[in-house]
Amino acid sequence: MPADPAPAPAAAAPAPARPLCVDLDGTLLRGDTFWEQVALLLRADPLRFPLRLAWWTLRGKAHVKERLAILPLPPGESLAVDDATLAGLRAEHAAGRRIELVTGTHRAAAALAARRLGIPFDAVLSSDEKTNLTSRRKAALLVSRHGERGFDYAGNSSADLAVWAAAGRAVAVNVRPAVLARLRATHPDVKVHSTLPPTAPVILRQLRPHQWVKNLLVFLPLLLAHRLGDGAAWLASAGAFASFCLLASAAYALNDLLDVAADRAHPEKRLRPLPAGEIAPAAVAVLAVVLPLLGFVPGWFLPGRFALGMLAYFAGTVAYSLWAKRLAGADVIVLTGLYTLRILAGGWATGIFVSPFLLSFSVFFFLSLSLVKRHGELLLLAAPSSALNPQASTSAPLPSRGYLAADLDLVRSFGTSSAYVSVLVLVLYLQSEIVARLYPRPEWLWLLGPLLAFWFHRVWFASARGLIPGDPIPFVLRDRASWVVAGLAGGMLLAAARA
């Protein structure tokens, strides 16, 4: 009788998947909770901020995080969550894989972020008052928990290279090309979820060079004084232009740091590099500190009054960022003053007298444009389908500003009135002795009044129709009619100047 066949060997149980350890800032979130809390401290206590931060830093970054932990995180809806990564983690967890959140964020912020993300992490490992859990410290902790190559790790920055080196498999999320190239040297099979653009183009976007057109105002005294052949004046104006461009970019960096949470909720501002997570907040903070220092270099070679003008402009931008922009009315007054200060500084740099007519015209002209900016934002807020305010309530506040949706008509009234006052100042200037002395054929200049009135009509109609949701400068630069108006105005000035 044949022997019974030997029983088939039991199938080996599949090896359990390595736990997946995930970073928070820059990976699950396209932002940095530490720097956002630093910005909150700056906004809440700007006068004592430098001393407090410097004193805490002397005791190490872990201590800084511990002290900042008492500040609130931005609202959950403003966190820039990487949705694709979050969905992938949920799928892994549903399949039974162990998921751990391992972050350099302070434990309080990490626990709060974990709850808001809605994933039941198997463990949350984070910094405390003694240990800043980043780079090699994070790698050592994970090796002690899971062994060398006993875990997979998802991160994003160069600080994570030490952790990836100890991981079984590397997962790169929101990683820059330079970091990815270094990572592939140790993990050729790295799993790439998403990449960020190269650093240089992102920094250029952060500087907002399209906004530098505003600084061309420093050339206005030179042009209106008919000093076109004065090479020294041109050189001084160019130095003034460079200084103001650097100071303006520094102001944008500071503004972005302070308003990043509100900007993420804005349909256009959320695309800026910082709220979109394309640039590290630390890099933006460096720009906010270094650019003003560079901006004062050209001013060193210009008259002392210009240096005072730069100091006034810098102080005005800081006051706007920390205080004035949250107070209705004060915001547009400060913005108007910053525009007018550019013209004054252009005169101080070249030694050219700036007439009271030009200053008066500038005040009302730029007050109207500043109100166009607020009008566009309020119109967006009041719209029924507004991303800023889905309920479109008239009592809804404009984020980080001191306005309500109900202020729309009042802002429009102030803005259009200022536009017409600027036209009136221009007409009064055309009757002055200055014009008769500078222009042999001043009758050509009378066409400037109707031309300016038409241009203001166009800008305010565009704003009322929702075509200018914020700063009017990008609209003006794209608008062909505005270029035609500028060309006609230039032609009239040349015709009036011909003998």
C-alpha positions as CSV (number, residue, x, y, z in Angstrom):
1,M,0.0,0.0,0.0
2,P,1.6,3.3,-1.1
3,A,2.6,5.6,1.6
4,D,0.6,8.7,2.2
5,P,2.0,11.7,0.5
6,A,4.0,14.1,2.8
7,P,1.9,17.1,3.8
8,A,2.7,20.3,1.9
9,P,4.8,22.7,3.9
10,A,2.8,25.6,5.3
11,A,3.2,28.8,3.5
12,A,5.5,31.2,5.3
13,A,3.6,34.2,6.9
14,P,4.4,37.4,5.0
15,A,7.0,39.5,6.8
16,P,5.4,42.5,8.5
17,A,5.9,45.8,6.7
18,R,8.4,48.1,8.2
19,P,6.8,51.0,10.1
20,L,6.5,54.2,8.1
21,C,7.9,57.2,10.0
22,V,6.8,60.6,8.7
23,D,8.1,64.1,9.2
24,L,5.6,66.9,9.8
25,D,6.9,70.3,8.7
26,G,7.5,70.5,5.0
27,T,6.3,66.9,4.5
28,L,2.8,66.5,5.8
29,L,2.5,70.2,6.0
30,R,3.8,72.6,3.3
31,G,4.9,75.0,6.0
32,D,6.8,75.2,9.2
33,T,4.9,75.4,12.6
34,F,8.0,76.7,14.4
35,W,8.4,79.8,12.2
36,E,4.7,80.4,12.2
37,Q,4.8,80.6,15.9
38,V,7.8,82.9,15.7
39,A,5.8,85.2,13.5
40,L,2.9,85.1,16.0
41,L,5.3,86.2,18.7
42,L,6.6,89.0,16.6
43,R,3.1,90.2,15.8
44,A,1.9,89.9,19.4
45,D,4.9,91.6,21.1
46,P,7.0,93.4,18.4
47,L,8.9,95.7,20.9
48,R,10.2,92.9,23.1
49,F,10.5,90.3,20.4
50,P,14.3,90.6,19.6
51,L,15.4,90.5,23.2
52,R,13.0,87.6,24.1
53,L,14.0,85.5,21.1
54,A,17.8,86.2,21.6
55,W,17.6,85.2,25.3
56,W,15.7,82.0,24.6
57,T,18.1,81.1,21.8
58,L,21.1,81.2,24.2
59,R,19.6,78.1,25.9
60,G,19.2,76.2,22.6
61,K,16.5,75.7,20.0
62,A,14.7,73.1,22.1
63,H,14.2,75.8,24.7
64,V,12.9,78.3,22.1
65,K,10.4,75.7,21.0
66,E,9.3,75.1,24.6
67,R,8.7,78.8,25.1
68,L,6.9,79.2,21.8
69,A,4.6,76.3,22.6
70,I,2.3,78.5,24.7
71,L,1.4,80.4,21.5
72,P,-1.5,79.0,19.4
73,L,-1.0,77.3,16.1
74,P,-2.7,78.9,13.1
75,P,-6.3,77.7,12.6
76,G,-6.5,74.2,11.3
77,E,-8.2,75.2,8.0
78,S,-5.2,77.4,7.3
79,L,-2.6,74.6,7.5
80,A,-1.1,73.9,4.1
81,V,-1.7,70.1,4.2
82,D,-0.1,68.0,1.5
83,D,-3.4,66.2,0.6
84,A,-1.7,63.5,-1.6
85,T,0.7,62.5,1.2
86,L,-2.1,62.5,3.7
87,A,-4.3,60.3,1.5
88,G,-1.4,57.9,1.1
89,L,-0.9,57.6,4.8
90,R,-4.6,56.9,5.4
91,A,-4.4,54.1,2.9
92,E,-1.3,52.6,4.5
93,H,-2.9,52.8,7.9
94,A,-6.1,51.2,6.7
95,A,-4.0,48.3,5.3
96,G,-2.6,47.7,8.8
97,R,0.7,49.4,8.5
98,R,2.2,51.1,11.6
99,I,2.5,54.9,11.0
100,E,4.5,57.1,13.3
101,L,4.8,60.9,13.3
102,V,8.4,61.9,14.0
103,T,9.0,65.6,14.0
104,G,11.3,68.3,15.3
105,T,8.1,70.3,16.2
106,H,7.5,70.8,19.9
107,R,5.3,68.0,21.5
108,A,2.3,70.3,22.1
109,A,2.3,71.6,18.5
110,A,2.9,68.1,17.1
111,A,0.0,66.6,19.1
112,L,-2.3,69.3,18.0
113,A,-1.3,69.0,14.4
114,A,-1.7,65.2,14.6
115,R,-5.3,65.6,15.8
116,R,-6.1,68.1,13.1
117,L,-4.7,65.8,10.4
118,G,-7.2,63.1,11.4
119,I,-4.8,60.1,11.3
120,P,-4.6,57.8,14.3
121,F,-0.8,57.7,14.4
122,D,0.6,54.7,16.3
123,A,3.1,57.0,17.9
124,V,3.9,60.8,18.0
125,L,7.6,61.5,18.6
126,S,8.6,65.1,18.9
127,S,10.9,67.7,20.5
128,D,10.7,68.6,24.2
129,E,12.3,71.1,26.4
130,K,15.7,69.2,26.3
131,T,15.9,67.6,22.9
132,N,15.4,69.2,19.5
133,L,14.4,66.0,17.5
134,T,16.0,66.7,14.1
135,S,18.6,65.2,11.9
136,R,21.0,62.8,13.7
137,R,19.0,62.9,16.9
138,K,15.9,61.8,15.0
139,A,17.9,59.0,13.3
140,A,19.4,57.7,16.6
141,L,15.9,57.6,18.2
142,L,14.4,55.7,15.3
143,V,17.3,53.2,15.1
144,S,16.9,52.6,18.9
145,R,13.2,51.9,18.4
146,H,13.3,49.8,15.2
147,G,16.9,48.9,14.5
148,E,19.2,49.9,11.6
149,R,17.1,49.8,8.3
150,G,14.2,48.7,10.4
151,F,11.9,51.5,9.3
152,D,11.0,53.6,6.3
153,Y,11.1,57.4,6.5
154,A,9.3,60.1,4.6
155,G,10.9,63.6,4.8
156,N,11.7,66.6,2.7
157,S,14.9,68.5,3.6
158,S,18.6,68.2,3.9
159,A,18.2,67.8,7.6
160,D,16.5,64.5,6.9
161,L,19.5,63.0,5.0
162,A,20.8,61.6,8.2
163,V,17.5,59.9,8.9
164,W,17.2,58.6,5.4
165,A,20.7,57.1,5.7
166,A,19.5,54.9,8.5
167,A,16.1,54.0,6.9
168,G,15.2,50.8,5.0
169,R,13.5,52.9,2.3
170,A,13.4,56.6,1.7
171,V,10.3,58.4,0.7
172,A,10.8,62.0,-0.5
173,V,8.0,64.5,-0.3
174,N,8.2,68.1,-1.4
175,V,11.9,67.7,-1.9
176,R,14.2,70.1,-3.9
177,P,16.3,68.7,-6.8
178,A,19.6,69.3,-5.0
179,V,18.4,67.3,-1.9
180,L,17.0,64.6,-4.1
181,A,20.3,64.2,-5.9
182,R,22.2,63.7,-2.6
183,L,19.5,61.3,-1.4
184,R,19.8,59.1,-4.5
185,A,23.5,58.6,-3.7
186,T,22.4,56.4,-0.7
187,H,18.9,55.3,-1.8
188,P,18.8,54.9,-5.6
189,D,15.3,53.4,-5.2
190,V,13.9,56.4,-3.4
191,K,10.2,56.8,-3.7
192,V,9.4,60.4,-4.8
193,H,6.0,61.8,-4.0
194,S,6.5,65.4,-5.1
195,T,9.3,67.8,-5.9
196,L,9.7,71.6,-5.4
197,P,11.1,74.0,-8.0
198,P,14.8,75.0,-7.8
199,T,15.7,77.5,-5.1
200,A,16.8,80.5,-7.3
201,P,13.6,81.0,-9.3
202,V,11.5,80.7,-6.1
203,I,13.6,83.3,-4.3
204,L,13.2,85.6,-7.3
205,R,9.5,85.2,-7.1
206,Q,9.6,85.9,-3.4
207,L,11.4,89.2,-4.1
208,R,8.4,90.2,-6.4
209,P,10.4,92.1,-9.0
210,H,7.2,93.1,-10.8
211,Q,6.5,95.4,-7.8
212,W,9.8,97.3,-8.3
213,V,8.0,99.3,-11.0
214,K,6.7,101.4,-8.1
215,N,10.3,102.5,-7.3
216,L,10.6,104.2,-10.7
217,L,9.0,107.1,-8.8
218,V,12.5,108.1,-7.6
219,F,13.2,109.2,-11.2
220,L,10.2,111.5,-11.4
221,P,11.9,114.6,-9.9
222,L,14.7,114.2,-12.5
223,L,12.3,113.9,-15.4
224,L,10.0,116.7,-14.4
225,A,12.9,119.1,-13.8
226,H,14.1,118.4,-17.4
227,R,17.5,117.3,-16.2
228,L,17.7,114.5,-18.8
229,G,21.3,115.2,-19.7
230,D,22.6,115.2,-16.1
231,G,24.6,112.0,-15.8
232,A,25.3,112.5,-12.1
233,A,21.6,112.9,-11.4
234,W,20.8,109.7,-13.4
235,L,23.5,107.8,-11.4
236,A,22.1,109.0,-8.1
237,S,18.5,108.1,-9.1
238,A,19.7,104.7,-10.1
239,G,21.3,104.2,-6.7
240,A,18.1,105.3,-5.0
241,F,16.1,102.9,-7.2
242,A,18.3,100.0,-6.2
243,S,18.0,100.9,-2.5
244,F,14.2,101.1,-2.6
245,C,13.9,97.8,-4.5
246,L,15.9,96.0,-1.8
247,L,13.9,97.6,1.0
248,A,10.6,96.9,-0.7
249,S,11.5,93.2,-1.2
250,A,12.4,93.0,2.5
251,A,9.0,94.5,3.4
252,Y,7.3,91.8,1.3
253,A,9.2,89.1,3.1
254,L,8.2,90.4,6.5
255,N,4.6,90.7,5.4
256,D,4.5,87.2,4.1
257,L,5.9,85.8,7.3
258,L,3.3,87.6,9.4
259,D,0.4,86.9,7.1
260,V,1.1,83.3,5.9
261,A,-1.9,81.8,7.6
262,A,-4.3,84.4,6.2
263,D,-2.6,84.2,2.7
264,R,-3.3,80.5,2.5
265,A,-7.0,81.2,2.6
266,H,-6.8,83.8,-0.2
267,P,-7.5,82.6,-3.8
268,E,-4.5,84.5,-5.2
269,K,-2.0,85.0,-2.3
270,R,-2.0,81.3,-1.6
271,L,0.0,80.8,-4.8
272,R,2.9,82.9,-3.4
273,P,6.1,80.9,-2.6
274,L,5.7,81.0,1.2
275,P,2.0,80.0,1.7
276,A,2.4,77.5,-1.1
277,G,5.3,75.8,0.7
278,E,7.8,76.4,-2.1
279,I,10.3,78.3,0.1
280,A,11.3,77.7,3.7
281,P,10.2,80.3,6.2
282,A,13.8,80.5,7.5
283,A,14.9,81.6,4.1
284,V,12.2,84.3,4.0
285,A,13.3,85.5,7.5
286,V,16.9,85.8,6.2
287,L,15.7,87.9,3.3
288,A,13.7,90.2,5.7
289,V,16.9,90.8,7.7
290,V,19.6,90.9,5.0
291,L,17.9,92.9,2.2
292,P,17.5,96.1,4.3
293,L,21.3,95.9,5.2
294,L,22.1,95.6,1.5
295,G,19.6,98.4,0.7
296,F,21.5,100.9,2.7
297,V,24.7,100.3,0.8
298,P,23.9,102.5,-2.2
299,G,22.4,105.1,0.1
300,W,25.8,105.4,1.8
301,F,27.1,107.2,-1.3
302,L,24.1,109.6,-1.6
303,P,23.3,112.8,0.3
304,G,22.4,112.5,4.0
305,R,18.8,113.5,3.5
306,F,18.3,110.5,1.2
307,A,19.6,108.2,4.0
308,L,17.1,109.8,6.4
309,G,14.4,109.1,3.7
310,M,15.4,105.5,3.5
311,L,15.2,105.2,7.3
312,A,11.8,106.7,7.2
313,Y,10.7,104.3,4.5
314,F,12.0,101.3,6.3
315,A,10.3,102.4,9.5
316,G,7.1,102.9,7.6
317,T,7.2,99.5,6.1
318,V,7.8,97.8,9.5
319,A,5.0,99.9,11.0
320,Y,2.7,98.9,8.2
321,S,3.5,95.2,8.6
322,L,3.2,95.1,12.4
323,W,0.4,97.6,13.1
324,A,-1.0,99.9,10.4
325,K,-2.4,97.2,8.0
326,R,-4.7,96.0,10.7
327,L,-6.3,99.4,11.3
328,A,-8.8,100.6,8.7
329,G,-7.7,103.9,7.3
330,A,-4.3,103.9,8.7
331,D,-3.2,101.2,6.3
332,V,-4.0,103.2,3.1
333,I,-2.5,106.4,4.7
334,V,0.8,104.7,5.4
335,L,0.8,103.1,1.9
336,T,0.2,106.6,0.4
337,G,3.0,108.0,2.5
338,L,5.4,105.3,1.3
339,Y,4.6,106.1,-2.3
340,T,5.1,109.8,-1.8
341,L,8.3,109.2,0.1
342,R,9.8,107.6,-2.9
343,I,9.3,110.8,-4.9
344,L,10.8,112.9,-2.1
345,A,13.8,110.6,-1.8
346,G,14.4,110.9,-5.5
347,G,14.6,114.6,-5.1
348,W,16.9,114.3,-2.1
349,A,19.2,111.9,-3.9
350,T,19.7,114.3,-6.8
351,G,19.3,117.6,-5.0
352,I,16.3,118.5,-7.1
353,F,13.5,120.5,-5.5
354,V,10.1,118.7,-5.3
355,S,7.2,121.1,-5.7
356,P,4.2,121.1,-3.4
357,F,2.0,120.5,-6.4
358,L,3.8,117.2,-7.1
359,L,3.5,116.1,-3.5
360,S,-0.2,117.0,-3.3
361,F,-0.9,115.2,-6.6
362,S,1.0,112.1,-5.3
363,V,-0.9,112.0,-2.1
364,F,-4.3,111.9,-3.7
365,F,-3.3,109.8,-6.7
366,F,-1.7,107.0,-4.6
367,L,-4.4,107.2,-1.9
368,S,-6.9,106.3,-4.6
369,L,-4.7,103.4,-5.8
370,S,-4.3,102.1,-2.2
371,L,-8.1,102.2,-1.8
372,V,-8.4,100.3,-5.1
373,K,-6.4,97.5,-3.5
374,R,-8.7,97.3,-0.4
375,H,-11.8,97.7,-2.6
376,G,-10.8,94.6,-4.7
377,E,-10.2,92.5,-1.5
378,L,-13.5,93.6,0.0
379,L,-15.4,92.9,-3.2
380,L,-14.0,89.4,-3.2
381,L,-15.0,89.0,0.5
382,A,-18.6,90.1,-0.2
383,A,-19.1,88.0,-3.3
384,P,-21.5,85.0,-2.8
385,S,-19.0,82.5,-4.1
386,S,-16.0,84.1,-2.4
387,A,-13.3,81.7,-1.2
388,L,-12.5,84.2,1.6
389,N,-16.1,84.2,2.8
390,P,-18.5,81.5,1.5
391,Q,-21.4,83.0,3.6
392,A,-20.8,86.5,2.1
393,S,-21.9,88.2,5.3
394,T,-21.6,92.0,5.5
395,S,-20.1,91.6,9.0
396,A,-17.4,89.3,7.8
397,P,-13.9,90.7,8.5
398,L,-11.1,90.9,5.9
399,P,-8.4,88.6,7.2
400,S,-5.5,90.4,8.9
401,R,-7.1,93.8,8.0
402,G,-9.4,96.1,9.9
403,Y,-12.2,96.1,7.3
404,L,-15.6,94.5,7.1
405,A,-17.5,93.5,3.9
406,A,-20.0,96.2,4.8
407,D,-17.2,98.9,4.2
408,L,-17.2,98.2,0.5
409,D,-19.3,101.2,-0.6
410,L,-17.4,103.6,1.8
411,V,-14.1,102.5,0.5
412,R,-15.3,103.0,-3.1
413,S,-16.5,106.5,-2.3
414,F,-13.2,107.5,-0.7
415,G,-11.2,106.0,-3.5
416,T,-13.1,107.7,-6.4
417,S,-13.2,111.0,-4.5
418,S,-9.4,110.9,-4.1
419,A,-9.0,110.1,-7.8
420,Y,-10.9,113.3,-8.8
421,V,-9.0,115.4,-6.3
422,S,-5.8,114.3,-7.9
423,V,-7.2,115.4,-11.3
424,L,-8.1,118.7,-9.7
425,V,-4.6,119.2,-8.3
426,L,-3.1,118.4,-11.8
427,V,-5.3,121.1,-13.4
428,L,-4.3,123.7,-10.8
429,Y,-0.7,122.8,-11.4
430,L,-1.1,123.4,-15.1
431,Q,-2.1,127.0,-14.3
432,S,1.0,127.6,-12.1
433,E,4.1,129.7,-13.0
434,I,6.2,126.5,-12.8
435,V,4.6,125.1,-15.9
436,A,5.0,128.4,-17.8
437,R,8.7,128.4,-16.9
438,L,9.4,124.7,-17.8
439,Y,7.2,124.2,-20.9
440,P,7.3,126.5,-24.0
441,R,4.0,125.1,-25.2
442,P,1.9,124.4,-22.1
443,E,-1.4,124.2,-23.9
444,W,-0.6,120.6,-24.8
445,L,-0.6,119.7,-21.1
446,W,-4.3,120.5,-20.7
447,L,-5.1,117.1,-22.4
448,L,-3.5,115.4,-19.3
449,G,-6.5,116.1,-17.1
450,P,-9.1,114.3,-19.3
451,L,-6.6,111.5,-19.9
452,L,-6.0,111.0,-16.2
453,A,-9.8,111.1,-15.5
454,F,-10.3,108.4,-18.2
455,W,-7.6,106.2,-16.7
456,F,-9.0,106.4,-13.2
457,H,-12.5,105.5,-14.6
458,R,-11.0,102.4,-16.3
459,V,-9.2,101.3,-13.1
460,W,-12.2,101.8,-10.8
461,F,-14.6,100.2,-13.3
462,A,-12.2,97.2,-13.5
463,S,-12.1,97.0,-9.7
464,A,-15.9,97.1,-9.5
465,R,-16.2,94.3,-12.0
466,G,-13.9,92.1,-9.9
467,L,-10.9,92.3,-12.3
468,I,-8.6,93.7,-9.6
469,P,-8.8,91.4,-6.6
470,G,-5.9,93.1,-4.8
471,D,-2.9,95.2,-5.8
472,P,-3.8,97.2,-9.0
473,I,-0.2,97.3,-10.3
474,P,-0.3,93.8,-12.0
475,F,-3.6,94.8,-13.7
476,V,-2.1,98.1,-14.9
477,L,1.0,96.4,-16.2
478,R,-1.2,93.9,-18.2
479,D,-3.7,96.5,-19.4
480,R,-3.1,97.7,-22.9
481,A,-5.3,100.8,-22.4
482,S,-3.0,101.9,-19.5
483,W,0.0,101.6,-21.8
484,V,-1.7,103.7,-24.4
485,V,-2.6,106.3,-21.8
486,A,1.0,106.4,-20.6
487,G,2.3,106.7,-24.2
488,L,-0.2,109.6,-24.9
489,A,0.8,111.4,-21.7
490,G,4.5,111.1,-22.6
491,G,3.8,112.4,-26.1
492,M,1.9,115.4,-24.6
493,L,4.8,116.2,-22.3
494,L,7.3,116.1,-25.2
495,A,5.1,118.3,-27.4
496,A,4.7,120.8,-24.5
497,A,8.5,120.9,-24.0
498,R,9.4,121.6,-27.6
499,A,10.3,125.2,-28.3
